[in-house]
Amino acid sequence: MVALAYSAVCMRQDKMAPYLKTCGTKIAKCSSGGAGGPPDLAACADAMKVCESVTLGPLKKKKGTSIYDVRASTGKEGKFFKTNPDRSAVGFLNRRDVQTKLGVTKLGVPQAFVQSNPEVREAFNKFTAYDTTSFVVDLLDGGIEVVVVAGNYDYITNAIGNLNWMTSLKGDLTIPRLCCFHYPPSSLQYPKGGVLGTVRALKYATTGAKIAFINVTDGGHYSDLNNPRGIQRSFFQDFLYGRLW
């Protein structure tokens, strides 16, 4: 089933190829202010419209394949989850004591937790096509630790695309070293959670900056639900304590 899913996606990518140049041109116009410069929001909206129709449209139309997990049909990604905390999480975040500690009550009155805020989503979507990779370079040049996590079956923020922009970063320190990201990755596995996936990791002796890329083997867009134990160990423990390097 997985092989068939990948085959179908590859066939659709072949059909997308002729239109990707137009998409790239639109994205460049969105970021015409230069690296880290102000985006052209009108051009960004146009790029979003064109690029989504080119890259996401064919996948959605053909048998409703999920853009979040190519193994599943749209809305059925949960069949590959090892945990589904939606109900318990909502109940927890609606508790008065929890909201009080988070400081989100209004005059002491609890507020209904909203899982997806349309205003926040709309504000975020304005910058979806904007090239933000220069900010990652700034983080690395400033000595900050960076980790990127992508699920092997995620399409909308896929592992191949993430690795591509990471190996294309340009900055004071990143150019000579990120080429090493092309080397074979190391396996990442734990006693609890089993094999999480693979990791590519680099560190800079001059600034202390570190960067890592984790590809979750059986993960989709929601890798924390596909392998919660592995993500907890790798991201919340190994990354925070510097053990990925």
TIKE-798038 format. One record per residue: chain; x, z, y of N, C-alpha, C in turn; residue in three letters. Coordinates in steps of 0.001 Angstrom, whole numbers, always signed. Example, Ala and Ser with C-alpha at 12.3 -4.5 7.8 and 13.67 -1.06 7.14 Angstrom:
2
chaine;n.x;n.z;n.y;ca.x;ca.z;ca.y;c.x;c.z;c.y;residu
A;+13190;+7800;-5690;+12300;+7800;-4500;+13200;+7800;-3300;ALA
A;+12850;+7080;-2250;+13670;+7140;-1060;+12900;+7870;+30;SER
//
This chain:
245
chaine;n.x;n.z;n.y;ca.x;ca.z;ca.y;c.x;c.z;c.y;residu
A;+823;+0;-1198;+0;+0;+0;+863;+0;+1257;MET
A;+1933;+816;+1243;+2832;+890;+2390;+3521;-445;+2629;VAL
A;+3977;-1095;+1535;+4651;-2389;+1651;+3711;-3426;+2248;ALA
A;+2455;-3393;+1822;+1472;-4335;+2350;+1226;-4086;+3831;LEU
A;+1204;-2799;+4214;+990;-2459;+5621;+2115;-3009;+6480;ALA
A;+3365;-2825;+6032;+4511;-3334;+6784;+4501;-4854;+6839;TYR
A;+4130;-5498;+5730;+4081;-6954;+5686;+3080;-7485;+6694;SER
A;+1923;-6817;+6758;+887;-7252;+7690;+1349;-7099;+9129;ALA
A;+2033;-5983;+9414;+2526;-5745;+10769;+3560;-6791;+11157;VAL
A;+4470;-7127;+10238;+5507;-8128;+10519;+4894;-9491;+10815;CYS
A;+3848;-9844;+10062;+3184;-11122;+10291;+2573;-11158;+11683;MET
A;+1988;-10040;+12110;+1376;-9999;+13431;+2436;-10034;+14523;ARG
A;+3592;-9431;+14263;+4674;-9460;+15241;+5168;-10882;+15453;GLN
A;+5194;-11684;+14398;+5596;-13081;+14532;+4655;-13818;+15476;ASP
A;+3371;-13493;+15398;+2395;-14142;+16269;+2517;-13645;+17709;LYS
A;+3002;-12423;+17868;+3154;-11854;+19208;+4365;-12418;+19941;MET
A;+5392;-12799;+19184;+6691;-13175;+19746;+6621;-14111;+20951;ALA
A;+5832;-15201;+20905;+5811;-16128;+22044;+5341;-15488;+23349;PRO
A;+4580;-14391;+23245;+4015;-13767;+24442;+4842;-12587;+24955;TYR
A;+5827;-12175;+24168;+6608;-11000;+24546;+7489;-11242;+25772;LEU
A;+7919;-12497;+25987;+8726;-12809;+27165;+7919;-12555;+28432;LYS
A;+6650;-12960;+28416;+5776;-12713;+29560;+5610;-11222;+29789;THR
A;+5447;-10494;+28698;+5324;-9038;+28769;+6573;-8438;+29408;CYS
A;+7753;-8886;+28991;+9007;-8386;+29539;+9138;-8655;+31026;GLY
A;+8685;-9821;+31453;+8725;-10181;+32874;+7831;-9258;+33688;THR
A;+6666;-8967;+33145;+5721;-8074;+33821;+6299;-6663;+33950;LYS
A;+6947;-6196;+32896;+7544;-4859;+32907;+8670;-4786;+33941;ILE
A;+9474;-5846;+34027;+10573;-5886;+34999;+10033;-5794;+36425;ALA
A;+8910;-6439;+36681;+8315;-6393;+38016;+7798;-4990;+38318;LYS
A;+7280;-4329;+37302;+6803;-2950;+37456;+7938;-2050;+37931;CYS
A;+9140;-2291;+37408;+10312;-1469;+37744;+11229;-2170;+38731;SER
A;+10665;-3000;+39601;+11471;-3807;+40523;+12199;-2967;+41567;SER
A;+11856;-1680;+41670;+12535;-803;+42624;+13908;-372;+42159;GLY
A;+14301;-821;+40965;+15614;-469;+40433;+15577;+809;+39622;GLY
A;+16687;+1123;+38960;+16766;+2303;+38100;+16430;+3573;+38868;ALA
A;+15379;+4253;+38452;+14970;+5488;+39105;+14237;+5286;+40409;GLY
A;+14078;+4030;+40829;+13388;+3733;+42075;+11881;+3802;+41924;GLY
A;+11144;+3677;+43029;+9682;+3770;+42964;+9077;+2590;+42205;PRO
A;+8090;+2846;+41357;+7448;+1761;+40619;+6461;+1009;+41497;PRO
A;+6251;-249;+41175;+5206;-1044;+41809;+3949;-815;+40975;ASP
A;+3085;+102;+41411;+1961;+532;+40581;+989;-596;+40254;LEU
A;+807;-1527;+41182;-80;-2662;+40907;+517;-3531;+39804;ALA
A;+1836;-3757;+39895;+2523;-4549;+38871;+2541;-3805;+37540;ALA
A;+2645;-2483;+37597;+2648;-1679;+36371;+1303;-1775;+35661;CYS
A;+227;-1742;+36438;-1111;-1861;+35857;-1290;-3230;+35214;ALA
A;-764;-4256;+35879;-833;-5615;+35331;-22;-5717;+34048;ASP
A;+1158;-5097;+34042;+2010;-5109;+32851;+1331;-4405;+31688;ALA
A;+686;-3286;+31972;-38;-2545;+30940;-1116;-3418;+30306;MET
A;-1872;-4083;+31141;-2979;-4909;+30661;-2473;-6039;+29777;LYS
A;-1438;-6733;+30239;-899;-7874;+29499;-204;-7429;+28217;VAL
A;+666;-6439;+28337;+1467;-6015;+27181;+629;-5353;+26096;CYS
A;-383;-4590;+26489;-1248;-3966;+25487;-2035;-5023;+24722;GLU
A;-2499;-6050;+25436;-3255;-7104;+24752;-2364;-7872;+23782;SER
A;-1090;-8014;+24132;-148;-8754;+23291;+309;-7936;+22093;VAL
A;+647;-6666;+22324;+1255;-5860;+21263;+269;-5027;+20453;THR
A;-778;-4531;+21098;-1725;-3671;+20396;-2972;-4410;+19929;LEU
A;-3391;-5393;+20719;-4607;-6134;+20397;-4655;-6700;+18991;GLY
A;-3638;-7464;+18574;-3666;-8063;+17228;-3762;-7032;+16111;PRO
A;-3115;-5886;+16296;-3133;-4855;+15256;-4513;-4223;+15152;LEU
A;-5156;-4004;+16296;-6479;-3394;+16300;-7534;-4333;+15727;LYS
A;-7398;-5621;+16032;-8405;-6587;+15603;-8322;-6898;+14116;LYS
A;-7124;-6876;+13566;-6916;-7239;+12162;-7165;-6039;+11268;LYS
A;-8348;-5927;+10731;-8721;-4877;+9774;-8588;-3465;+10347;LYS
A;-8526;-3351;+11668;-8517;-2034;+12288;-7350;-1153;+11926;GLY
A;-6171;-1734;+11742;-4986;-930;+11428;-4679;+28;+12576;THR
A;-4385;+1274;+12245;-4109;+2286;+13260;-2794;+2002;+13977;SER
A;-2800;+2126;+15291;-1569;+1957;+16060;-722;+3229;+15996;ILE
A;-1298;+4292;+15442;-588;+5564;+15322;+0;+5779;+13933;TYR
A;-490;+5041;+12956;+14;+5148;+11583;-418;+3894;+10838;ASP
A;+518;+2971;+10609;+165;+1672;+10025;-277;+1771;+8576;VAL
A;-179;+2957;+7985;-678;+3148;+6627;-2184;+3347;+6617;ARG
A;-2741;+3689;+7759;-4147;+4076;+7834;-4947;+3129;+8719;ALA
A;-6260;+3180;+8561;-7138;+2461;+9469;-7390;+3357;+10678;SER
A;-7835;+2787;+11781;-8047;+3540;+13013;-8973;+4735;+12789;THR
A;-8532;+5893;+13231;-9327;+7101;+13088;-9155;+7824;+11768;GLY
A;-8385;+7225;+10851;-8199;+7820;+9523;-6767;+8332;+9316;LYS
A;-6064;+8554;+10404;-4676;+9015;+10301;-4565;+10373;+9608;GLU
A;-5640;+11157;+9682;-5634;+12501;+9124;-5426;+12557;+7625;GLY
A;-5642;+11445;+6923;-5453;+11453;+5474;-3994;+11690;+5103;LYS
A;-3089;+11491;+6068;-1663;+11713;+5811;-1153;+13008;+6453;PHE
A;-2072;+13820;+6993;-1679;+15103;+7583;-1551;+16161;+6492;PHE
A;-572;+17030;+6643;-443;+18174;+5738;-1108;+19411;+6332;LYS
A;-1479;+19318;+7601;-2219;+20390;+8261;-3043;+19768;+9370;THR
A;-4184;+20359;+9663;-5042;+19867;+10736;-5588;+21061;+11506;ASN
A;-4883;+21484;+12547;-5220;+22728;+13248;-6246;+22591;+14365;PRO
A;-6912;+21428;+14485;-7773;+21183;+15640;-8742;+22326;+15932;ASP
A;-9562;+22686;+14940;-10588;+23700;+15182;-9984;+25064;+15495;ARG
A;-9017;+25484;+14696;-8413;+26799;+14907;-7656;+26851;+16231;SER
A;-7029;+25741;+16616;-6283;+25708;+17875;-7223;+25818;+19067;ALA
A;-8354;+25113;+19012;-9325;+25171;+20109;-9875;+26583;+20249;VAL
A;-10223;+27192;+19118;-10740;+28554;+19158;-9722;+29529;+19720;GLY
A;-8471;+29354;+19331;-7392;+30224;+19807;-7213;+30092;+21313;PHE
A;-7196;+28849;+21808;-6961;+28615;+23230;-8167;+28958;+24092;LEU
A;-9322;+29169;+23484;-10509;+29583;+24230;-10654;+31105;+24304;ASN
A;-9767;+31826;+23633;-9835;+33286;+23669;-9437;+33815;+25047;ARG
A;-10188;+34826;+25500;-9928;+35395;+26828;-8505;+35948;+26944;ARG
A;-8041;+36690;+25915;-6718;+37302;+26003;-5609;+36263;+26049;ASP
A;-5793;+35158;+25311;-4797;+34086;+25308;-4761;+33400;+26668;VAL
A;-5939;+33091;+27225;-5993;+32431;+28529;-5451;+33333;+29633;GLN
A;-5674;+34637;+29486;-5148;+35579;+30478;-3623;+35567;+30471;THR
A;-3030;+35572;+29274;-1569;+35549;+29159;-992;+34225;+29658;LYS
A;-1754;+33140;+29475;-1298;+31828;+29946;-1538;+31649;+31442;LEU
A;-2365;+32528;+32018;-2645;+32442;+33446;-3560;+31296;+33818;GLY
A;-4498;+30953;+32934;-5364;+29800;+33194;-6818;+30193;+33429;VAL
A;-7100;+31499;+33526;-8465;+31921;+33836;-8706;+31774;+35337;THR
A;-9970;+31651;+35714;-10338;+31584;+37123;-11111;+32852;+37470;LYS
A;-10507;+33709;+38303;-11097;+34994;+38674;-11420;+35819;+37439;LEU
A;-10553;+35698;+36424;-10736;+36478;+35213;-11725;+35899;+34228;GLY
A;-12305;+34746;+34569;-13304;+34118;+33690;-12637;+33031;+32851;VAL
A;-12749;+33105;+31515;-12143;+32074;+30654;-12720;+30690;+30932;PRO
A;-11894;+29671;+30772;-12316;+28292;+30969;-12310;+27561;+29629;GLN
A;-13248;+26649;+29453;-13314;+25891;+28198;-12086;+24998;+28068;ALA
A;-11382;+25129;+26945;-10195;+24315;+26700;-10595;+22856;+26491;PHE
A;-9905;+21954;+27171;-10168;+20520;+27054;-8985;+19882;+26345;VAL
A;-9242;+19233;+25199;-8155;+18653;+24416;-7530;+17441;+25088;GLN
A;-8347;+16651;+25772;-7840;+15444;+26424;-8474;+15335;+27805;SER
A;-7655;+15496;+28829;-8140;+15438;+30201;-8028;+14007;+30723;ASN
A;-9157;+13354;+31021;-9115;+11948;+31460;-8350;+11741;+32757;PRO
A;-8385;+12713;+33662;-7669;+12579;+34927;-6161;+12602;+34701;GLU
A;-5720;+13505;+33838;-4292;+13585;+33517;-3848;+12317;+32793;VAL
A;-4676;+11860;+31844;-4336;+10657;+31089;-4235;+9438;+32001;ARG
A;-5166;+9316;+32942;-5147;+8180;+33867;-3906;+8218;+34752;GLU
A;-3546;+9419;+35218;-2353;+9561;+36060;-1095;+9210;+35273;ALA
A;-1054;+9609;+34009;+101;+9322;+33156;+199;+7830;+32852;PHE
A;-945;+7210;+32569;-956;+5799;+32175;-433;+4863;+33260;ASN
A;-451;+5308;+34504;+65;+4475;+35589;+1542;+4151;+35392;LYS
A;+2240;+5025;+34669;+3687;+4885;+34518;+4104;+4470;+33107;PHE
A;+3138;+4075;+32287;+3455;+3703;+30907;+4431;+2532;+30838;THR
A;+4278;+1556;+31717;+5137;+370;+31694;+6405;+538;+32536;ALA
A;+6538;+1658;+33212;+7686;+1896;+34097;+8905;+2313;+33274;TYR
A;+10051;+1728;+33558;+11287;+2016;+32829;+11869;+3353;+33293;ASP
A;+11744;+4368;+32439;+12220;+5712;+32789;+13547;+6065;+32120;THR
A;+14192;+5097;+31479;+15421;+5411;+30741;+16550;+5911;+31646;THR
A;+16528;+5545;+32925;+17587;+6012;+33829;+17548;+7530;+33980;SER
A;+16368;+8114;+33824;+16254;+9569;+33934;+16883;+10257;+32720;PHE
A;+16849;+9586;+31569;+17515;+10119;+30381;+19026;+10107;+30604;VAL
A;+19516;+9037;+31214;+20945;+8943;+31540;+21345;+10080;+32481;VAL
A;+20497;+10361;+33470;+20782;+11456;+34404;+20881;+12787;+33666;ASP
A;+20004;+12984;+32682;+20037;+14223;+31905;+21351;+14352;+31142;LEU
A;+21759;+13258;+30496;+23000;+13279;+29720;+24219;+13474;+30614;LEU
A;+24245;+12751;+31728;+25375;+12892;+32647;+25412;+14285;+33277;ASP
A;+24258;+14977;+33245;+24195;+16330;+33790;+24424;+17410;+32745;GLY
A;+24746;+16995;+31509;+25064;+17967;+30472;+23874;+18532;+29723;GLY
A;+22733;+17850;+29777;+21516;+18340;+29122;+21417;+17817;+27685;ILE
A;+20832;+18619;+26800;+20601;+18196;+25421;+19282;+17427;+25332;GLU
A;+19302;+16296;+24636;+18126;+15426;+24519;+17873;+15102;+23053;VAL
A;+16617;+15174;+22626;+16256;+14751;+21272;+15028;+13854;+21352;VAL
A;+15029;+12795;+20565;+13899;+11871;+20468;+13436;+11868;+19018;VAL
A;+12130;+12030;+18804;+11566;+12063;+17457;+10561;+10928;+17315;VAL
A;+10662;+10161;+16227;+9726;+9062;+15983;+9366;+9001;+14506;ALA
A;+8090;+8781;+14232;+7634;+8655;+12859;+7882;+7257;+12323;GLY
A;+8247;+7155;+11065;+8576;+5873;+10450;+7390;+4914;+10412;ASN
A;+6162;+5458;+10416;+4968;+4618;+10330;+4201;+4552;+11644;TYR
A;+4780;+5101;+12695;+4175;+4999;+14020;+4416;+3593;+14557;ASP
A;+3425;+3032;+15204;+3578;+1691;+15773;+3692;+1755;+17291;TYR
A;+2869;+2575;+17933;+2798;+2562;+19390;+4069;+3112;+20043;ILE
A;+4736;+4068;+19400;+6042;+4553;+19880;+6993;+4515;+18688;THR
A;+7232;+3340;+18201;+7915;+3172;+16913;+9408;+3495;+16959;ASN
A;+9934;+3784;+15771;+11329;+4204;+15634;+12306;+3109;+16049;ALA
A;+12016;+1865;+15690;+12911;+757;+16031;+13019;+605;+17543;ILE
A;+11887;+679;+18227;+11888;+561;+19679;+12635;+1697;+20352;GLY
A;+12434;+2916;+19841;+13136;+4072;+20406;+14641;+3936;+20249;ASN
A;+15075;+3540;+19059;+16512;+3388;+18823;+17083;+2280;+19700;LEU
A;+16300;+1259;+19954;+16753;+141;+20777;+17046;+585;+22208;ASN
A;+16110;+1327;+22822;+16380;+1737;+24209;+17467;+2805;+24276;TRP
A;+17581;+3612;+23230;+18622;+4644;+23238;+20018;+4031;+23176;MET
A;+20175;+2958;+22402;+21486;+2311;+22303;+21769;+1408;+23498;THR
A;+20784;+1265;+24388;+20968;+428;+25578;+21179;+1248;+26843;SER
A;+21233;+2565;+26711;+21417;+3420;+27882;+22745;+3126;+28573;LEU
A;+22725;+3146;+29907;+23930;+2870;+30686;+24135;+3978;+31717;LYS
A;+25280;+4626;+31627;+25580;+5698;+32569;+27061;+6013;+32563;GLY
A;+27445;+7056;+33254;+28863;+7416;+33359;+29481;+7715;+32001;ASP
A;+28690;+8319;+31099;+29246;+8774;+29832;+28661;+8081;+28615;LEU
A;+27511;+7456;+28774;+26780;+6988;+27599;+27238;+5649;+27050;THR
A;+27789;+4787;+27881;+28122;+3433;+27431;+29078;+3401;+26239;ILE
A;+30216;+4114;+26266;+31162;+3975;+25161;+30762;+4696;+23884;PRO
A;+29794;+5590;+23938;+29507;+6416;+22781;+28233;+6039;+22024;ARG
A;+27176;+5611;+22740;+25907;+5362;+22066;+25946;+4177;+21118;LEU
A;+27006;+3377;+21201;+27168;+2298;+20228;+27258;+2882;+18818;CYS
A;+27716;+4118;+18730;+27854;+4786;+17429;+26500;+5061;+16788;CYS
A;+25426;+4952;+17554;+24093;+5157;+17004;+23744;+4068;+15996;PHE
A;+24520;+2984;+15990;+24268;+1900;+15039;+24788;+2256;+13649;HIS
A;+25622;+3276;+13550;+26171;+3674;+12257;+25070;+4278;+11389;TYR
A;+25250;+4296;+10053;+24234;+4869;+9164;+23930;+6318;+9537;PRO
A;+22651;+6703;+9546;+22276;+8063;+9913;+22507;+9050;+8773;PRO
A;+22417;+10328;+9083;+22540;+11379;+8076;+21150;+11827;+7633;SER
A;+21052;+12264;+6388;+19771;+12750;+5871;+19460;+14121;+6456;SER
A;+18174;+14361;+6692;+17740;+15629;+7261;+16692;+16226;+6327;LEU
A;+17053;+17289;+5613;+16115;+17906;+4686;+16281;+19422;+4682;GLN
A;+15203;+20103;+4283;+15171;+21558;+4323;+14545;+22108;+3046;TYR
A;+14900;+23362;+2673;+14318;+23975;+1477;+12789;+24000;+1534;PRO
A;+12243;+24291;+2719;+10801;+24259;+2920;+10468;+23030;+3762;LYS
A;+9661;+22151;+3230;+9329;+20925;+3950;+9975;+19704;+3336;GLY
A;+11008;+19923;+2517;+11656;+18804;+1836;+12378;+17876;+2790;GLY
A;+12422;+16593;+2434;+13095;+15589;+3260;+12252;+15299;+4495;VAL
A;+12813;+15539;+5661;+12111;+15216;+6901;+12359;+13769;+7280;LEU
A;+13606;+13329;+7143;+13950;+11969;+7524;+15438;+11824;+7729;GLY
A;+15812;+11124;+8791;+17224;+10922;+9102;+17503;+11318;+10542;THR
A;+18774;+11586;+10827;+19149;+11962;+12184;+20437;+11254;+12582;VAL
A;+20471;+10780;+13808;+21684;+10280;+14441;+21962;+11222;+15604;ARG
A;+23161;+11763;+15677;+23454;+12755;+16708;+24844;+12560;+17303;ALA
A;+24939;+12705;+18619;+26208;+12581;+19339;+26329;+13706;+20352;LEU
A;+27556;+14094;+20669;+27777;+15084;+21712;+28964;+14664;+22567;LYS
A;+28943;+15099;+23827;+29971;+14726;+24789;+30821;+15946;+25132;TYR
A;+32095;+15873;+24818;+32992;+17009;+25037;+33156;+17333;+26521;ALA
A;+33043;+16322;+27381;+33304;+16533;+28807;+32216;+17333;+29510;THR
A;+30963;+17123;+29136;+29865;+17798;+29843;+29066;+18747;+28960;THR
A;+29208;+18620;+27648;+28401;+19431;+26744;+27061;+18807;+26440;GLY
A;+26803;+17619;+26995;+25537;+16933;+26735;+25454;+16525;+25271;ALA
A;+24239;+16526;+24749;+24016;+16130;+23362;+22763;+15269;+23288;LYS
A;+22768;+14303;+22363;+21598;+13462;+22160;+21410;+13234;+20665;ILE
A;+20164;+13266;+20230;+19867;+13065;+18814;+18596;+12244;+18666;ALA
A;+18548;+11492;+17591;+17359;+10696;+17272;+16935;+11016;+15846;PHE
A;+15718;+11533;+15692;+15179;+11880;+14380;+14099;+10882;+13996;ILE
A;+14275;+10253;+12838;+13274;+9334;+12292;+12590;+10049;+11128;ASN
A;+11322;+10399;+11301;+10573;+11143;+10290;+10083;+10179;+9210;VAL
A;+10587;+10347;+7999;+10343;+9396;+6908;+8870;+9137;+6649;THR
A;+8083;+10172;+6467;+6658;+10011;+6179;+5802;+10347;+7390;ASP
A;+6335;+10125;+8571;+5622;+10477;+9789;+5010;+9292;+10497;GLY
A;+3911;+9560;+11186;+3299;+8590;+12070;+3495;+9078;+13501;GLY
A;+2511;+8824;+14358;+2595;+9267;+15745;+2529;+10792;+15838;HIS
A;+1856;+11391;+14859;+1686;+12848;+14846;+2557;+13447;+13747;TYR
A;+3847;+13285;+13883;+4777;+13731;+12844;+4729;+15237;+12621;SER
A;+4345;+15981;+13666;+4255;+17430;+13509;+3141;+17820;+12549;ASP
A;+2167;+16933;+12358;+1089;+17190;+11408;+1393;+16577;+10045;LEU
A;+2228;+15533;+10023;+2627;+14918;+8753;+3600;+15807;+7988;ASN
A;+4506;+16447;+8717;+5482;+17342;+8091;+5730;+18532;+9021;ASN
A;+4766;+19451;+9104;+4875;+20564;+10059;+6074;+21468;+9827;PRO
A;+6405;+21736;+8569;+7539;+22619;+8288;+8852;+21978;+8725;ARG
A;+9011;+20691;+8417;+10238;+19992;+8778;+10418;+19874;+10277;GLY
A;+9324;+19572;+10991;+9390;+19453;+12448;+9697;+20807;+13074;ILE
A;+9075;+21853;+12561;+9340;+23192;+13094;+10814;+23557;+12942;GLN
A;+11370;+23237;+11784;+12768;+23595;+11522;+13723;+22737;+12349;ARG
A;+13491;+21418;+12372;+14430;+20516;+13051;+14315;+20589;+14562;SER
A;+13080;+20539;+15057;+12878;+20455;+16505;+12906;+21827;+17169;PHE
A;+12147;+22754;+16630;+12023;+24051;+17297;+13138;+25026;+16949;PHE
A;+13900;+24747;+15901;+14999;+25650;+15559;+16355;+24957;+15687;GLN
A;+16575;+23924;+14890;+17888;+23269;+14904;+18221;+22660;+16261;ASP
A;+17239;+22030;+16910;+17506;+21439;+18221;+17778;+22523;+19259;PHE
A;+16910;+23519;+19325;+17059;+24555;+20342;+18340;+25360;+20176;LEU
A;+18802;+25497;+18930;+20023;+26267;+18682;+21252;+25376;+18490;TYR
A;+21084;+24070;+18739;+22229;+23161;+18693;+22750;+22831;+17315;GLY
A;+21915;+22997;+16279;+22392;+22771;+14913;+22217;+21328;+14434;ARG
A;+21682;+20461;+15277;+21558;+19052;+14883;+22897;+18338;+14992;LEU
A;+23860;+18954;+15718;+25139;+18305;+15979;+26278;+18980;+15226;TRP
//
